[in-house]
Amino acid sequence: MTIWRIRALTGLSQVKFCEKYHIPLNTFARWEQGKREPPDYLVELLEFKVRKDMEESQ
């Protein structure tokens, strides 16, 4: 799963997503724009956390 798709699951803006998950906005924007590549482990952990948060909010 891509960083963009993970954020899309939440429906949050970049700013709100970064605030919620404590990610620097500039770093996250570069990931989504394809200028930088996040480490695979980070993508997996972030997806896990987002899905867990979604389950808990239901």
C-alpha positions, 0 to 999 in steps of 0.5 A: 500500500502506498502512503497516499492510499493510507492517508486516503483511508482516513479522509484526513488532509495532509496537515491533519494526518501529519499532526495525528501521526506525528510526521513532519509535513514536509517529509510526508509531502515529499513521500506523496509526491514521489520525491522521496521513498519512505522505508518499507517498515514505516509504511507497514507500521503506519498502515497497521496503526491507521487500520487499528485506529479505524477499527477502534473508532467504529 
